[in-house]
Amino acid sequence: MEEIQSFLNRKGEEITLRPAEPDDAEGIIKALKSAAPERSYVLMEQFGKDIKAEREYISKLSRSNNLLLVGIAGDNRIIGILEAIQSDGGQRPETAHVLNIGLHLMVDFRGLGIGSRMMQYTEEWAREHQFRELETSVFTTNKRSLNLFRKAGFLNECTKVKRIRIGNEFVDEVVIGKWLD
């Protein structure tokens, strides 16, 4: 598999996918914070506290069993992040075959085929690194993400009813996964 991949999105804009580098820290934080109004979709408080911490996180991330993928628009701006982390940090042999996925695309870049390409990249990477299952959790309010993962072949594993409280409302969370044969 090629580590750096480029393609044209549905608008004809060039998008590059590649593993994140420590110098991407500021761009990753900006992209993640672009979702601040979407609390019903994701909880972003734990990510991107500061550039130094993000840079250190990227530097220490083991690339043999974890993937931090960035999507970059033609203007060299990070517009998407896909984090694929080995379940339980690889510490439990019973779950070492599972890769937990989190995906974020900036609003203006959704629906253009970028998320699907990021998922394809990740699945290919996971197969090369001997993972057997991809897994993610998505709030039921996030229909777009649910559709993206289902289109990629993910199936419902369980629903955690009223799992998260956002303001005064409780939101269900769906755990979905894909077995890699």
ABEGO torsion letter per residue (X at the ends): XBABBBBBBAAGBBBBBBBBBAAAAAAAAAAAAAAAAAAAABBAAABGABAAAAAAAAAABBAAABBBBBBBBAAGBBABBBBBBBBGGGABAAAAABBBBBBBBBAAABGAGAAAAAAAAAAAAAAAAGBABBBBBBBAABAAAAAAAAAAGBBBABBBBGABBBEABBBBBBBBBBBBX
